[in-house]
Amino acid sequence: MLLDKLNGPQDLKGLSVPELEQLAGEIREFLIQKLSVTGGHLAPNLGVVELTLALHYLFDSPTDKFIFDVGHQSYVHKILTGRKDRFDTLRQQGGLCGFIKRAESDHDVWEAGHSSTSLSAAMGMALARDFKGESNKVVAVIGDGALTGGMALEALNHIGHEKRDMIVILNDNEMSIAPNVGAMHQYLGRIRTDRHYQKAKEDLQSLLQKVPAIGGKLAKTAERFKDSLKYLLVSGILFEQFGLHYIGPVDGHDLDGLLETLQQASNVQGPVLVHVVTVKGKGYKPAEADSFKWHGASPYKIESGQMLKAVGPPMYTDVFGDALIELAERDERIVAVTPAMPAGSGLMKFAARYPGRMIDVGIAEQHAATMSAALAMDGMKPVYAVYSTFLQRAYDQVVHDICRHNANVIFAIDRAGFVGPDGETHHGVFDIPYLRHIPNIVLMMPKDENELRNMMQTAVDYNDGPIAVRYPRISGRGVELDSAMTPIPIGTWEVVRPGDTAAVLAVGPMVEVAEQAADLLRRDGLSLRVVNARFIKPLDGAMLDSLADEGIPLLVMEEGAVMGGFGSAVQEHFALTGRAGTRVSLIGIPDEFIEHASIQEQREASGLTAQRLAAEVLAMQPMRKRATNQHS
């Protein structure tokens, strides 16, 4: 096998095109086999095998810079740059990252887990190259879905203005995570299907080449005629109007054509955009048939394509989606808004039930936020369903357009807390610090799936401004669901375990962890009071004051950043109410980025365990033997 002999991109240089085609098949088989065990982004990588081979064949990484937008399509790049022997560790603790990771290889020059960043990064690298007087190539690979992101359009505008040498490869597979939407998608579709323009352009160029000499006015007339032909046959010519030389579309699975086109692009002065049409999931029939489902796959059976998922309680995401349908049946004002995440956010059933009330804006988190504010101001009940890590991208709009206006937007914040194998770019661990300090917003998190349903009712009933419910990327606890959703009084907590040794204020999944710690401490004759601090803002000030007056040792436990988080809010409350001497021990995620692993491993690495909590309680006990090792 050719793949067995491959140790780095230099080993590609002597291969023939038929050998590259053979290698493409071997790489696809390798990915299908490995990801059936580890899971991962299968369909995006199967779609870029030939493209990645062509890049490494023609150019010289890492001297030439390859910038992959998002990076979930970088597995082939990792294979070609000496990491194929580590694929058994993909997305596991201490193993290969599922995205580009600069610490892994010199060939990884830019890492990102959010879309639409590659063009800005490429512009920066092209400028740096020119400032230093170097001559390396800069190549950005961006998907058609990522072009709906405003940041990508901002970068295109600047690239066209600066006219620096760079190659932008538009990987057009008609998909991001969900099917693409919007005018950009429709525009690319016209280019993909308009063969008349491509044929006429080629015929004109051939005709001009046969004329012995074209100079002066005749040359200018010919160029104007070519320009008018573009406008006649393809509406917009958007990329050339941005100032990029456009080449394409080219079949992304035709290595001969790809190599010829990329070689042509490398000889163009200034920025050039190569439009490459690929098939997401290419080479594996289940993924080709449903690239949406196979964008990010759990382990699966290769022969049948059946994904192997654990049987158990429903995911919080699914509980949210079902609750929203129930609420929408009774309230016609409810509309769902998502930035290209209808499946990941649990909205597919809602979309099927209420297609007219489902708004997918594409990868455009900022637009979704401001649009939701306007919907709310005009009497609707927008539910903005978004991952915590992606809501970060709309911070200004949350502050300026939603909270400042006190717009009655409901935030459904998915993936709050650790997300496991997707790692540090996707953790939802910063939303408490970046949301709780904004005036007007209410922020809550449920201890179980039944409470999530009740919080959705609370949010719909609330009419006094923005309100957010955050929930994790895990299965529920398997509790019985009430037949009817019941609103929860804003700013109230509940005691779920009595106790007088110490009290822990736990948020979301940490309530269950705190209950486990209470069971451990009971063996030592200690009773830990467990408080479900379900409202992160506003706090339950009455309960906090009562706890301070009682003098009971207090702990806070949250699966979020400890700096500026819920624990900080508790300490601020005591400082502002004249109880600054109240001792509070904080357990949360330390001031660092936690890498990919299982959620349990990430919790253990951060000290978010029942054993750690029990040890902290024991350490707070005066005049008693502190058998901390007993629970460590």
C-alpha positions as CSV (number, residue, x, y, z in Angstrom):
1,M,0.0,0.0,0.0
2,L,1.2,3.5,-0.8
3,L,-0.2,4.8,2.5
4,D,2.1,2.6,4.5
5,K,5.2,4.2,2.8
6,L,4.0,7.7,3.5
7,N,5.8,9.6,6.2
8,G,5.4,13.2,5.2
9,P,4.3,15.4,2.3
10,Q,7.7,15.1,0.6
11,D,6.9,11.4,-0.2
12,L,4.1,12.6,-2.5
13,K,6.3,14.5,-4.8
14,G,7.5,11.6,-6.9
15,L,4.1,9.9,-7.4
16,S,2.3,9.9,-10.7
17,V,-1.4,11.0,-11.0
18,P,-2.6,7.4,-11.1
19,E,-0.6,6.7,-7.9
20,L,-2.2,9.7,-6.3
21,E,-5.6,8.4,-7.2
22,Q,-4.7,5.0,-5.7
23,L,-3.6,6.8,-2.5
24,A,-6.8,8.8,-2.4
25,G,-8.7,5.5,-2.2
26,E,-6.4,4.1,0.5
27,I,-6.9,7.3,2.6
28,R,-10.7,7.0,2.3
29,E,-10.6,3.4,3.5
30,F,-8.2,4.4,6.3
31,L,-10.6,7.1,7.5
32,I,-13.7,4.9,7.3
33,Q,-12.0,2.2,9.3
34,K,-10.5,4.5,12.0
35,L,-13.5,6.7,12.5
36,S,-15.8,3.7,12.9
37,V,-14.0,3.2,16.2
38,T,-13.2,6.7,17.4
39,G,-16.0,8.7,15.8
40,G,-15.3,12.2,14.3
41,H,-15.9,14.4,11.3
42,L,-16.2,11.7,8.6
43,A,-18.1,13.3,5.7
44,P,-16.1,16.6,5.6
45,N,-12.8,14.7,5.3
46,L,-14.0,12.2,2.7
47,G,-14.9,15.2,0.6
48,V,-11.5,16.8,0.6
49,V,-9.1,13.8,0.0
50,E,-8.1,14.8,-3.6
51,L,-8.0,18.5,-2.8
52,T,-5.6,18.0,0.2
53,L,-3.5,15.6,-1.9
54,A,-3.2,18.2,-4.6
55,L,-2.2,20.9,-2.2
56,H,0.6,18.9,-0.6
57,Y,1.7,17.6,-4.0
58,L,2.1,21.1,-5.6
59,F,3.1,23.2,-2.6
60,D,5.7,22.9,0.2
61,S,4.1,22.8,3.6
62,P,5.0,24.2,6.2
63,T,6.9,26.9,4.2
64,D,3.7,27.4,2.2
65,K,0.9,28.1,4.6
66,F,-2.4,26.0,4.5
67,I,-5.2,27.6,6.5
68,F,-8.2,25.4,7.0
69,D,-11.4,27.1,8.0
70,V,-12.8,25.5,11.1
71,G,-10.3,22.6,10.8
72,H,-12.8,19.7,11.0
73,Q,-11.8,18.8,7.4
74,S,-8.1,18.5,8.3
75,Y,-7.8,14.7,8.9
76,V,-6.3,14.1,5.5
77,H,-3.8,16.9,6.1
78,K,-2.9,15.2,9.4
79,I,-2.4,11.8,7.6
80,L,-0.1,13.4,5.0
81,T,2.0,15.2,7.6
82,G,3.2,12.3,9.6
83,R,0.3,11.6,12.0
84,K,-1.5,8.6,10.5
85,D,-0.1,6.3,13.2
86,R,-1.8,8.3,15.9
87,F,-5.3,8.1,14.5
88,D,-6.4,5.4,17.0
89,T,-6.1,8.3,19.6
90,L,-8.3,10.8,17.6
91,R,-10.3,13.0,19.9
92,Q,-9.2,11.1,23.0
93,Q,-7.4,12.5,26.1
94,G,-3.7,13.0,25.1
95,G,-4.4,12.0,21.5
96,L,-4.9,13.7,18.2
97,C,-7.1,16.7,18.2
98,G,-10.2,16.6,15.9
99,F,-9.2,20.1,14.6
100,I,-6.0,21.8,13.5
101,K,-3.6,22.0,16.5
102,R,-0.5,24.0,16.3
103,A,1.2,22.1,19.1
104,E,0.8,18.9,17.1
105,S,2.8,19.8,14.0
106,D,4.7,22.6,12.2
107,H,2.3,22.0,9.3
108,D,-0.6,23.2,11.5
109,V,-0.3,27.0,11.1
110,W,-3.7,28.1,12.2
111,E,-6.2,26.5,14.5
112,A,-9.9,27.3,14.9
113,G,-13.1,25.6,15.9
114,H,-15.3,28.3,14.7
115,S,-16.0,29.0,11.1
116,S,-15.3,31.9,8.7
117,T,-11.8,32.7,10.2
118,S,-9.5,31.4,7.5
119,L,-9.6,34.4,5.1
120,S,-8.7,36.8,7.9
121,A,-5.9,34.6,9.0
122,A,-4.6,34.2,5.4
123,M,-4.7,37.9,5.0
124,G,-2.6,38.4,8.1
125,M,-0.1,35.7,7.0
126,A,0.2,37.2,3.5
127,L,0.9,40.7,5.0
128,A,3.5,39.2,7.3
129,R,5.2,37.4,4.4
130,D,5.3,40.6,2.4
131,F,6.6,42.7,5.3
132,K,9.4,40.2,5.8
133,G,10.2,40.1,2.1
134,E,9.5,36.4,1.8
135,S,7.9,34.5,-1.1
136,N,5.9,31.6,0.3
137,K,2.4,30.8,-0.8
138,V,-0.6,31.4,1.4
139,V,-3.6,29.1,0.7
140,A,-6.9,29.4,2.6
141,V,-9.5,26.6,2.3
142,I,-13.0,27.8,3.1
143,G,-16.3,26.0,2.8
144,D,-19.3,27.6,1.0
145,G,-21.3,27.5,4.3
146,A,-18.6,29.6,6.0
147,L,-19.0,32.3,3.4
148,T,-22.3,33.2,5.1
149,G,-20.3,34.4,8.1
150,G,-19.8,38.2,8.1
151,M,-16.2,37.9,9.1
152,A,-15.4,36.0,5.9
153,L,-17.1,38.8,3.8
154,E,-15.1,41.4,5.7
155,A,-11.9,39.6,4.9
156,L,-12.9,39.2,1.2
157,N,-13.4,43.0,1.1
158,H,-9.9,43.6,2.5
159,I,-8.2,40.9,0.4
160,G,-9.6,42.5,-2.8
161,H,-8.4,45.9,-1.7
162,E,-4.9,44.9,-0.7
163,K,-4.3,42.7,-3.8
164,R,-1.7,40.5,-2.0
165,D,-0.7,37.2,-3.5
166,M,-2.8,34.4,-2.1
167,I,-5.0,31.5,-3.1
168,V,-8.5,31.1,-1.7
169,I,-10.0,27.7,-2.3
170,L,-13.7,27.6,-2.0
171,N,-14.7,24.1,-1.1
172,D,-18.2,24.0,-2.4
173,N,-20.1,20.9,-1.2
174,E,-23.5,22.7,-0.7
175,M,-23.2,22.0,3.0
176,S,-21.8,23.4,6.3
177,I,-23.1,21.3,9.2
178,A,-26.7,21.7,7.9
179,P,-27.8,22.4,4.3
180,N,-26.7,25.9,3.4
181,V,-29.2,28.7,3.2
182,G,-29.3,32.2,1.8
183,A,-28.3,34.3,-1.2
184,M,-24.6,33.2,-1.2
185,H,-25.7,29.6,-1.5
186,Q,-28.0,30.4,-4.4
187,Y,-25.3,32.4,-6.1
188,L,-22.8,29.5,-6.0
189,G,-25.5,27.2,-7.3
190,R,-25.9,29.4,-10.4
191,I,-22.1,29.2,-11.0
192,R,-22.0,25.5,-10.5
193,T,-24.7,24.9,-13.0
194,D,-24.0,27.6,-15.7
195,R,-22.0,25.6,-18.2
196,H,-22.7,28.2,-20.9
197,Y,-20.5,30.8,-19.3
198,Q,-17.6,28.4,-18.9
199,K,-17.8,27.1,-22.5
200,A,-18.2,30.6,-24.0
201,K,-15.3,32.0,-22.0
202,E,-13.0,29.1,-23.1
203,D,-14.1,29.6,-26.8
204,L,-13.3,33.3,-26.6
205,Q,-9.9,32.7,-25.1
206,S,-9.1,30.1,-27.8
207,L,-10.2,32.5,-30.5
208,L,-8.0,35.4,-29.2
209,Q,-5.0,33.1,-28.9
210,K,-5.2,32.4,-32.7
211,V,-5.0,36.1,-33.6
212,P,-1.3,36.9,-34.4
213,A,-1.2,40.2,-32.5
214,I,-3.7,42.1,-30.4
215,G,-2.6,45.4,-29.2
216,G,-3.8,48.8,-28.2
217,K,-7.5,49.5,-28.5
218,L,-8.2,46.0,-29.8
219,A,-6.8,44.3,-26.7
220,K,-8.9,46.6,-24.5
221,T,-12.0,45.9,-26.5
222,A,-11.4,42.2,-26.2
223,E,-11.0,42.5,-22.4
224,R,-14.2,44.6,-22.2
225,F,-16.0,42.0,-24.3
226,K,-14.9,39.2,-21.9
227,D,-16.1,41.3,-18.9
228,S,-19.5,41.9,-20.6
229,L,-19.8,38.2,-21.4
230,K,-19.5,37.4,-17.7
231,Y,-22.3,39.8,-16.8
232,L,-24.4,38.4,-19.6
233,L,-24.1,34.8,-18.6
234,V,-23.5,34.7,-14.9
235,S,-25.3,37.2,-12.6
236,G,-23.1,39.0,-10.2
237,I,-19.6,37.8,-10.7
238,L,-19.3,38.5,-7.0
239,F,-15.8,37.4,-6.4
240,E,-14.3,39.3,-9.2
241,Q,-16.1,42.4,-8.1
242,F,-14.5,41.8,-4.7
243,G,-11.2,42.0,-6.6
244,L,-10.2,38.3,-6.7
245,H,-9.4,36.5,-10.0
246,Y,-12.0,33.7,-10.2
247,I,-11.2,30.2,-11.6
248,G,-13.7,27.5,-11.7
249,P,-15.8,25.6,-11.0
250,V,-13.5,22.6,-11.0
251,D,-14.3,19.0,-10.1
252,G,-12.8,18.5,-6.7
253,H,-12.4,14.8,-7.2
254,D,-10.6,15.0,-10.6
255,L,-6.9,15.1,-9.6
256,D,-5.7,15.9,-13.1
257,G,-8.0,18.9,-13.3
258,L,-7.3,20.0,-9.7
259,L,-3.5,19.9,-10.3
260,E,-3.8,21.9,-13.5
261,T,-6.1,24.5,-11.9
262,L,-4.0,24.9,-8.8
263,Q,-0.9,25.3,-10.8
264,Q,-2.6,28.0,-12.9
265,A,-3.7,29.7,-9.7
266,S,-0.2,29.7,-8.3
267,N,1.0,31.7,-11.3
268,V,-1.6,34.4,-10.9
269,Q,-0.5,37.7,-9.3
270,G,-2.7,39.0,-6.6
271,P,-5.5,37.1,-4.9
272,V,-7.2,34.3,-6.8
273,L,-10.3,32.2,-5.8
274,V,-10.5,28.6,-7.0
275,H,-14.0,27.3,-6.9
276,V,-13.8,23.6,-6.2
277,V,-17.0,21.5,-6.2
278,T,-16.8,18.4,-3.9
279,V,-19.1,15.7,-2.6
280,K,-19.3,15.6,1.1
281,G,-18.9,12.0,2.3
282,K,-17.3,10.9,-1.0
283,G,-16.5,7.2,-1.2
284,Y,-18.8,6.0,1.6
285,K,-22.4,5.5,0.5
286,P,-24.1,6.2,3.8
287,A,-22.2,9.5,4.2
288,E,-22.8,10.5,0.6
289,A,-26.5,9.7,1.0
290,D,-26.8,11.8,4.2
291,S,-23.8,14.0,4.7
292,F,-25.9,16.0,7.2
293,K,-26.0,13.0,9.6
294,W,-22.4,12.1,8.9
295,H,-20.9,15.5,9.4
296,G,-19.8,14.5,12.9
297,A,-20.3,10.8,13.5
298,S,-20.3,8.7,16.6
299,P,-18.7,5.2,16.3
300,Y,-20.5,3.1,13.7
301,K,-20.7,-0.2,11.9
302,I,-19.0,0.1,8.5
303,E,-21.1,-2.4,6.6
304,S,-24.5,-1.0,7.6
305,G,-23.7,2.6,8.6
306,Q,-25.5,2.1,11.8
307,M,-24.2,4.5,14.5
308,L,-23.5,3.0,17.9
309,K,-25.1,5.2,20.5
310,A,-25.6,4.5,24.1
311,V,-29.1,3.7,25.2
312,G,-30.4,5.7,28.1
313,P,-32.3,8.9,29.0
314,P,-32.8,11.5,26.3
315,M,-30.2,14.2,25.7
316,Y,-31.0,17.6,27.1
317,T,-31.0,18.9,23.5
318,D,-33.8,16.6,22.6
319,V,-35.8,17.4,25.7
320,F,-35.5,21.1,24.8
321,G,-36.7,20.4,21.2
322,D,-39.8,18.5,22.4
323,A,-40.7,21.1,25.0
324,L,-40.5,23.9,22.4
325,I,-43.0,22.1,20.1
326,E,-45.4,21.7,23.1
327,L,-45.0,25.4,23.9
328,A,-45.4,26.5,20.2
329,E,-48.7,24.6,20.0
330,R,-50.1,26.9,22.6
331,D,-48.3,30.1,21.6
332,E,-48.3,31.2,18.0
333,R,-45.7,34.0,18.8
334,I,-43.0,31.4,19.3
335,V,-40.4,31.2,16.5
336,A,-37.1,29.3,16.5
337,V,-33.9,30.9,15.3
338,T,-30.7,29.0,14.7
339,P,-27.3,29.9,13.1
340,A,-26.9,26.8,10.9
341,M,-27.5,24.3,13.7
342,P,-31.0,22.9,13.4
343,A,-30.0,19.4,14.2
344,G,-27.3,20.1,16.8
345,S,-29.7,22.4,18.6
346,G,-32.6,19.9,18.6
347,L,-34.8,21.8,16.2
348,M,-35.4,19.2,13.4
349,K,-38.8,18.0,14.7
350,F,-39.8,21.6,15.3
351,A,-38.8,22.5,11.7
352,A,-40.9,19.6,10.4
353,R,-43.9,20.6,12.5
354,Y,-43.7,24.4,12.1
355,P,-41.6,25.0,8.9
356,G,-42.8,28.6,8.7
357,R,-41.7,29.4,12.2
358,M,-38.2,28.0,11.8
359,I,-35.6,30.5,10.8
360,D,-32.1,29.2,9.9
361,V,-29.9,32.2,9.1
362,G,-26.8,30.2,8.2
363,I,-23.5,30.7,10.0
364,A,-24.4,34.2,11.1
365,E,-24.6,34.4,14.9
366,Q,-24.5,38.2,15.1
367,H,-27.3,38.6,12.5
368,A,-29.4,36.0,14.4
369,A,-29.1,37.9,17.6
370,T,-30.0,41.3,16.3
371,M,-32.8,39.8,14.2
372,S,-34.2,38.1,17.3
373,A,-34.2,41.4,19.1
374,A,-36.3,43.0,16.4
375,L,-38.7,40.0,16.3
376,A,-39.2,40.4,20.1
377,M,-39.7,44.2,19.8
378,D,-42.5,43.5,17.3
379,G,-44.3,41.1,19.5
380,M,-42.9,37.7,18.7
381,K,-41.3,35.2,21.1
382,P,-38.0,34.3,19.4
383,V,-36.1,31.4,20.8
384,Y,-32.5,31.8,19.8
385,A,-31.1,28.2,19.9
386,V,-27.3,28.3,19.9
387,Y,-24.3,26.6,21.3
388,S,-22.6,28.4,24.1
389,T,-19.3,28.6,22.2
390,F,-21.0,30.1,19.2
391,L,-23.0,32.7,21.2
392,Q,-19.6,34.2,22.0
393,R,-19.5,35.4,18.4
394,A,-22.5,37.6,19.0
395,Y,-21.5,39.2,22.3
396,D,-21.8,42.8,21.1
397,Q,-25.3,42.1,19.7
398,V,-26.4,40.5,22.9
399,V,-25.2,43.5,24.9
400,H,-26.2,46.3,22.5
401,D,-29.2,45.1,20.6
402,I,-30.9,42.6,23.0
403,C,-30.1,43.5,26.6
404,R,-29.8,47.3,26.1
405,H,-33.2,47.3,24.5
406,N,-34.5,44.8,27.1
407,A,-35.8,42.8,24.2
408,N,-37.8,39.7,25.3
409,V,-35.5,37.2,23.5
410,I,-35.3,33.6,24.8
411,F,-31.8,32.1,24.6
412,A,-31.6,28.3,24.5
413,I,-27.9,27.8,25.2
414,D,-26.8,24.3,24.3
415,R,-23.5,22.7,25.0
416,A,-23.1,24.6,28.3
417,G,-20.1,23.2,30.2
418,F,-17.7,20.6,28.8
419,V,-18.3,19.0,25.4
420,G,-15.8,16.2,25.4
421,P,-14.0,15.2,22.3
422,D,-14.6,18.5,20.4
423,G,-12.3,20.1,23.0
424,E,-11.4,23.6,24.0
425,T,-12.8,25.4,20.9
426,H,-16.2,24.1,21.6
427,H,-16.5,24.0,25.4
428,G,-19.4,26.2,26.8
429,V,-17.5,27.3,29.9
430,F,-17.4,31.1,29.4
431,D,-21.0,32.1,29.0
432,I,-21.7,32.6,32.7
433,P,-19.0,35.3,33.0
434,Y,-19.8,37.0,29.7
435,L,-23.6,37.0,30.3
436,R,-24.2,37.5,34.0
437,H,-22.8,41.0,34.2
438,I,-25.0,42.4,31.4
439,P,-28.0,44.4,32.7
440,N,-31.6,43.0,32.2
441,I,-30.7,39.4,31.5
442,V,-32.0,36.4,33.5
443,L,-29.8,33.3,33.4
444,M,-30.8,29.9,34.6
445,M,-29.7,26.2,34.4
446,P,-31.6,23.1,35.3
447,K,-30.5,20.2,37.5
448,D,-32.3,17.6,35.3
449,E,-34.4,17.3,32.2
450,N,-37.8,17.9,34.0
451,E,-36.5,21.2,35.3
452,L,-35.4,22.1,31.8
453,R,-38.9,21.8,30.6
454,N,-40.2,23.9,33.5
455,M,-37.5,26.5,32.7
456,M,-38.7,26.6,29.1
457,Q,-42.2,27.4,30.4
458,T,-40.7,30.0,32.7
459,A,-38.9,31.6,29.8
460,V,-42.1,31.8,27.6
461,D,-44.1,33.2,30.4
462,Y,-41.5,35.9,31.2
463,N,-42.2,39.2,29.5
464,D,-39.8,41.6,31.2
465,G,-36.7,41.2,29.0
466,P,-34.1,38.7,27.8
467,I,-34.0,35.3,29.5
468,A,-31.5,32.4,29.0
469,V,-31.6,28.8,29.9
470,R,-28.3,26.9,29.5
471,Y,-28.0,23.1,29.4
472,P,-25.2,20.6,28.9
473,R,-24.2,18.2,26.1
474,I,-25.2,15.0,28.0
475,S,-28.1,12.7,28.6
476,G,-30.6,13.7,31.3
477,R,-30.8,11.9,34.6
478,G,-33.7,9.7,33.7
479,V,-36.2,11.5,36.0
480,E,-39.9,11.3,35.4
481,L,-41.3,14.2,33.3
482,D,-44.3,16.1,34.6
483,S,-47.3,15.9,32.3
484,A,-47.5,19.7,32.3
485,M,-44.7,22.3,32.4
486,T,-44.8,24.6,35.4
487,P,-43.0,28.0,35.6
488,I,-40.4,28.5,38.3
489,P,-40.4,31.8,40.3
490,I,-37.6,33.9,39.0
491,G,-34.5,34.0,41.3
492,T,-35.4,31.2,43.6
493,W,-33.2,28.2,44.6
494,E,-34.2,24.9,46.2
495,V,-32.6,22.7,48.8
496,V,-32.4,19.2,47.4
497,R,-30.5,17.6,50.3
498,P,-30.7,18.9,53.9
499,G,-27.5,19.2,56.0
500,D,-25.7,21.3,58.6
501,T,-22.0,20.4,58.1
502,A,-21.6,22.7,55.1
503,A,-23.7,23.9,52.1
504,V,-22.8,23.6,48.5
505,L,-24.4,25.8,45.9
506,A,-24.4,23.7,42.8
507,V,-25.3,24.6,39.2
508,G,-26.8,22.3,36.6
509,P,-25.1,18.8,36.4
510,M,-23.0,19.7,39.5
511,V,-26.1,19.2,41.6
512,E,-25.9,15.4,40.9
513,V,-22.1,15.5,41.7
514,A,-22.9,17.3,44.9
515,E,-25.4,14.7,45.9
516,Q,-22.8,12.0,45.3
517,A,-20.4,13.9,47.6
518,A,-23.1,14.1,50.2
519,D,-23.4,10.3,50.1
520,L,-19.6,10.0,50.6
521,L,-19.6,12.4,53.5
522,R,-22.5,10.6,55.2
523,R,-20.0,7.7,55.9
524,D,-18.0,10.1,58.0
525,G,-21.1,11.2,59.9
526,L,-21.3,14.6,58.0
527,S,-24.4,16.0,56.3
528,L,-23.9,18.2,53.3
529,R,-26.7,20.5,52.4
530,V,-27.1,20.6,48.6
531,V,-28.7,23.6,47.0
532,N,-29.8,23.7,43.5
533,A,-28.7,27.2,42.5
534,R,-30.8,27.1,39.4
535,F,-30.9,30.9,38.9
536,I,-27.4,32.2,38.2
537,K,-28.9,35.7,37.7
538,P,-30.7,36.9,39.7
539,L,-29.3,35.2,42.7
540,D,-31.5,34.0,45.5
541,G,-30.4,36.8,47.8
542,A,-32.7,35.8,50.7
543,M,-31.2,32.3,50.8
544,L,-27.6,33.6,50.6
545,D,-28.3,36.0,53.5
546,S,-29.8,33.2,55.5
547,L,-26.8,31.0,54.9
548,A,-24.4,33.8,55.9
549,D,-26.4,34.5,59.1
550,E,-26.3,30.8,59.8
551,G,-22.5,30.8,59.6
552,I,-22.4,27.4,57.8
553,P,-19.4,26.8,55.6
554,L,-20.2,27.5,51.9
555,L,-19.0,26.0,48.7
556,V,-19.9,26.8,45.1
557,M,-19.6,24.2,42.4
558,E,-20.0,25.0,38.7
559,E,-19.0,23.5,35.3
560,G,-17.8,26.9,34.1
561,A,-14.9,29.3,34.3
562,V,-14.3,30.0,38.0
563,M,-13.0,33.5,37.1
564,G,-16.0,35.8,36.8
565,G,-18.4,32.9,37.1
566,F,-21.3,32.0,39.4
567,G,-19.0,31.7,42.5
568,S,-17.7,35.2,41.8
569,A,-21.3,36.4,41.8
570,V,-21.9,34.8,45.2
571,Q,-18.8,36.5,46.6
572,E,-19.9,39.9,45.1
573,H,-23.3,39.5,46.8
574,F,-21.6,39.1,50.2
575,A,-19.3,42.0,49.6
576,L,-22.1,44.3,48.5
577,T,-24.3,43.4,51.4
578,G,-21.7,43.9,54.1
579,R,-20.9,40.2,54.6
580,A,-17.5,40.2,53.0
581,G,-16.2,38.0,55.8
582,T,-18.4,35.1,54.7
583,R,-16.1,32.3,53.6
584,V,-16.9,30.7,50.3
585,S,-14.8,28.0,48.6
586,L,-15.0,28.0,44.8
587,I,-14.8,24.9,42.7
588,G,-14.9,25.5,38.9
589,I,-12.9,25.3,35.8
590,P,-9.4,26.8,36.3
591,D,-8.0,29.7,34.3
592,E,-6.8,27.5,31.4
593,F,-8.2,25.8,28.2
594,I,-9.1,22.2,28.8
595,E,-8.2,19.9,25.9
596,H,-10.2,17.2,24.2
597,A,-11.1,14.1,26.3
598,S,-14.3,12.6,27.6
599,I,-16.5,14.9,29.6
600,Q,-15.7,12.8,32.7
601,E,-12.0,13.1,32.1
602,Q,-12.3,16.8,31.7
603,R,-14.2,17.1,34.9
604,E,-11.6,15.0,36.7
605,A,-8.8,17.2,35.3
606,S,-10.6,20.3,36.6
607,G,-11.5,18.9,40.0
608,L,-15.2,18.8,39.4
609,T,-15.8,15.5,41.1
610,A,-17.6,14.2,44.2
611,Q,-14.3,13.2,45.7
612,R,-12.9,16.7,45.4
613,L,-16.0,18.3,46.8
614,A,-16.0,15.9,49.8
615,A,-12.3,16.6,50.5
616,E,-13.0,20.3,50.4
617,V,-15.8,19.9,52.9
618,L,-13.6,17.8,55.2
619,A,-10.9,20.5,55.0
620,M,-13.3,23.1,56.1
621,Q,-14.2,21.3,59.3
622,P,-12.6,22.7,62.5
623,M,-11.3,20.5,65.4
624,R,-11.7,17.2,63.7
625,K,-9.5,14.7,62.0
626,R,-9.5,15.6,58.3
627,A,-9.3,12.2,56.5
628,T,-9.1,13.8,53.1
629,N,-7.2,10.9,51.7
630,Q,-10.2,8.7,52.4
631,H,-12.1,10.4,49.6
632,S,-9.3,11.3,47.2
